[in-house]
Amino acid sequence: MTDLTFLRTFTKDDPKKMKRYIGLYLDVAPKTFEEMKRNLANEDWEQLRINAHSLKPQADFMGIENLKEELIKIEEAVKANNIDVLENLLNESLKISTESERILKEKLDQF
């Protein structure tokens, strides 16, 4: 679910830097998802799209490809005004993120 190959290359396998970037993701992702849930509840589609877009590179850094794909689907659904699918896409994204966070927390303990 998480592939830290890019992060290892980016940080030159420096455990301190890797811990910092993983910690940043673990701090930002849950907050962004809370905001996205509010966007959905408030029917603020454009802000939902923006939040999904902003989380994409972070998911990419952590090698969470399936989360990145779901975030792209959210962006595309908003652009296509396909509002009916947004709740399911957000729930699937959140499920992936929650599992990824658990895995990343375990990896943090290994440094």
MODELLER restraints for C-alpha pairs under 7 A, 6 or more apart:
rsr = mdl.restraints
at = mdl.atoms
rsr.add(forms.Gaussian(group=physical.xy_distance, feature=features.Distance(at['CA:1:A'], at['CA:64:A']), mean=5.88, stdev=0.5))
rsr.add(forms.Gaussian(group=physical.xy_distance, feature=features.Distance(at['CA:1:A'], at['CA:100:A']), mean=6.49, stdev=0.5))
rsr.add(forms.Gaussian(group=physical.xy_distance, feature=features.Distance(at['CA:2:A'], at['CA:62:A']), mean=6.24, stdev=0.5))
rsr.add(forms.Gaussian(group=physical.xy_distance, feature=features.Distance(at['CA:2:A'], at['CA:63:A']), mean=4.95, stdev=0.5))
rsr.add(forms.Gaussian(group=physical.xy_distance, feature=features.Distance(at['CA:2:A'], at['CA:64:A']), mean=4.81, stdev=0.5))
rsr.add(forms.Gaussian(group=physical.xy_distance, feature=features.Distance(at['CA:2:A'], at['CA:100:A']), mean=6.41, stdev=0.5))
rsr.add(forms.Gaussian(group=physical.xy_distance, feature=features.Distance(at['CA:3:A'], at['CA:62:A']), mean=6.48, stdev=0.5))
rsr.add(forms.Gaussian(group=physical.xy_distance, feature=features.Distance(at['CA:3:A'], at['CA:63:A']), mean=4.31, stdev=0.5))
rsr.add(forms.Gaussian(group=physical.xy_distance, feature=features.Distance(at['CA:3:A'], at['CA:64:A']), mean=6.59, stdev=0.5))
rsr.add(forms.Gaussian(group=physical.xy_distance, feature=features.Distance(at['CA:4:A'], at['CA:62:A']), mean=5.64, stdev=0.5))
rsr.add(forms.Gaussian(group=physical.xy_distance, feature=features.Distance(at['CA:4:A'], at['CA:63:A']), mean=5.51, stdev=0.5))
rsr.add(forms.Gaussian(group=physical.xy_distance, feature=features.Distance(at['CA:6:A'], at['CA:61:A']), mean=6.32, stdev=0.5))
rsr.add(forms.Gaussian(group=physical.xy_distance, feature=features.Distance(at['CA:6:A'], at['CA:63:A']), mean=6.96, stdev=0.5))
rsr.add(forms.Gaussian(group=physical.xy_distance, feature=features.Distance(at['CA:7:A'], at['CA:18:A']), mean=6.83, stdev=0.5))
rsr.add(forms.Gaussian(group=physical.xy_distance, feature=features.Distance(at['CA:7:A'], at['CA:61:A']), mean=5.88, stdev=0.5))
rsr.add(forms.Gaussian(group=physical.xy_distance, feature=features.Distance(at['CA:7:A'], at['CA:62:A']), mean=6.52, stdev=0.5))
rsr.add(forms.Gaussian(group=physical.xy_distance, feature=features.Distance(at['CA:11:A'], at['CA:17:A']), mean=6.02, stdev=0.5))
rsr.add(forms.Gaussian(group=physical.xy_distance, feature=features.Distance(at['CA:11:A'], at['CA:18:A']), mean=6.36, stdev=0.5))
rsr.add(forms.Gaussian(group=physical.xy_distance, feature=features.Distance(at['CA:15:A'], at['CA:111:A']), mean=6.05, stdev=0.5))
rsr.add(forms.Gaussian(group=physical.xy_distance, feature=features.Distance(at['CA:19:A'], at['CA:108:A']), mean=6.12, stdev=0.5))
rsr.add(forms.Gaussian(group=physical.xy_distance, feature=features.Distance(at['CA:22:A'], at['CA:104:A']), mean=6.90, stdev=0.5))
rsr.add(forms.Gaussian(group=physical.xy_distance, feature=features.Distance(at['CA:25:A'], at['CA:58:A']), mean=6.63, stdev=0.5))
rsr.add(forms.Gaussian(group=physical.xy_distance, feature=features.Distance(at['CA:26:A'], at['CA:101:A']), mean=6.37, stdev=0.5))
rsr.add(forms.Gaussian(group=physical.xy_distance, feature=features.Distance(at['CA:32:A'], at['CA:51:A']), mean=6.62, stdev=0.5))
rsr.add(forms.Gaussian(group=physical.xy_distance, feature=features.Distance(at['CA:33:A'], at['CA:94:A']), mean=6.92, stdev=0.5))
rsr.add(forms.Gaussian(group=physical.xy_distance, feature=features.Distance(at['CA:36:A'], at['CA:48:A']), mean=5.39, stdev=0.5))
rsr.add(forms.Gaussian(group=physical.xy_distance, feature=features.Distance(at['CA:36:A'], at['CA:51:A']), mean=6.51, stdev=0.5))
rsr.add(forms.Gaussian(group=physical.xy_distance, feature=features.Distance(at['CA:39:A'], at['CA:45:A']), mean=6.61, stdev=0.5))
rsr.add(forms.Gaussian(group=physical.xy_distance, feature=features.Distance(at['CA:39:A'], at['CA:47:A']), mean=6.43, stdev=0.5))
rsr.add(forms.Gaussian(group=physical.xy_distance, feature=features.Distance(at['CA:39:A'], at['CA:48:A']), mean=5.39, stdev=0.5))
rsr.add(forms.Gaussian(group=physical.xy_distance, feature=features.Distance(at['CA:40:A'], at['CA:48:A']), mean=6.80, stdev=0.5))
rsr.add(forms.Gaussian(group=physical.xy_distance, feature=features.Distance(at['CA:45:A'], at['CA:78:A']), mean=6.19, stdev=0.5))
rsr.add(forms.Gaussian(group=physical.xy_distance, feature=features.Distance(at['CA:49:A'], at['CA:74:A']), mean=6.53, stdev=0.5))
rsr.add(forms.Gaussian(group=physical.xy_distance, feature=features.Distance(at['CA:49:A'], at['CA:75:A']), mean=4.86, stdev=0.5))
rsr.add(forms.Gaussian(group=physical.xy_distance, feature=features.Distance(at['CA:49:A'], at['CA:78:A']), mean=6.32, stdev=0.5))
rsr.add(forms.Gaussian(group=physical.xy_distance, feature=features.Distance(at['CA:52:A'], at['CA:71:A']), mean=5.25, stdev=0.5))
rsr.add(forms.Gaussian(group=physical.xy_distance, feature=features.Distance(at['CA:52:A'], at['CA:74:A']), mean=6.79, stdev=0.5))
rsr.add(forms.Gaussian(group=physical.xy_distance, feature=features.Distance(at['CA:52:A'], at['CA:75:A']), mean=6.56, stdev=0.5))
rsr.add(forms.Gaussian(group=physical.xy_distance, feature=features.Distance(at['CA:53:A'], at['CA:71:A']), mean=6.84, stdev=0.5))
rsr.add(forms.Gaussian(group=physical.xy_distance, feature=features.Distance(at['CA:53:A'], at['CA:75:A']), mean=6.80, stdev=0.5))
rsr.add(forms.Gaussian(group=physical.xy_distance, feature=features.Distance(at['CA:56:A'], at['CA:68:A']), mean=5.24, stdev=0.5))
rsr.add(forms.Gaussian(group=physical.xy_distance, feature=features.Distance(at['CA:56:A'], at['CA:71:A']), mean=6.43, stdev=0.5))
rsr.add(forms.Gaussian(group=physical.xy_distance, feature=features.Distance(at['CA:59:A'], at['CA:65:A']), mean=6.96, stdev=0.5))
rsr.add(forms.Gaussian(group=physical.xy_distance, feature=features.Distance(at['CA:59:A'], at['CA:67:A']), mean=6.51, stdev=0.5))
rsr.add(forms.Gaussian(group=physical.xy_distance, feature=features.Distance(at['CA:59:A'], at['CA:68:A']), mean=5.79, stdev=0.5))
rsr.add(forms.Gaussian(group=physical.xy_distance, feature=features.Distance(at['CA:60:A'], at['CA:68:A']), mean=6.44, stdev=0.5))
rsr.add(forms.Gaussian(group=physical.xy_distance, feature=features.Distance(at['CA:67:A'], at['CA:93:A']), mean=5.73, stdev=0.5))
rsr.add(forms.Gaussian(group=physical.xy_distance, feature=features.Distance(at['CA:67:A'], at['CA:96:A']), mean=6.05, stdev=0.5))
rsr.add(forms.Gaussian(group=physical.xy_distance, feature=features.Distance(at['CA:67:A'], at['CA:97:A']), mean=6.68, stdev=0.5))
rsr.add(forms.Gaussian(group=physical.xy_distance, feature=features.Distance(at['CA:70:A'], at['CA:89:A']), mean=6.50, stdev=0.5))
rsr.add(forms.Gaussian(group=physical.xy_distance, feature=features.Distance(at['CA:70:A'], at['CA:93:A']), mean=5.77, stdev=0.5))
rsr.add(forms.Gaussian(group=physical.xy_distance, feature=features.Distance(at['CA:71:A'], at['CA:93:A']), mean=6.86, stdev=0.5))
rsr.add(forms.Gaussian(group=physical.xy_distance, feature=features.Distance(at['CA:74:A'], at['CA:86:A']), mean=6.28, stdev=0.5))
rsr.add(forms.Gaussian(group=physical.xy_distance, feature=features.Distance(at['CA:74:A'], at['CA:89:A']), mean=6.30, stdev=0.5))
rsr.add(forms.Gaussian(group=physical.xy_distance, feature=features.Distance(at['CA:77:A'], at['CA:83:A']), mean=6.56, stdev=0.5))
rsr.add(forms.Gaussian(group=physical.xy_distance, feature=features.Distance(at['CA:77:A'], at['CA:86:A']), mean=6.91, stdev=0.5))
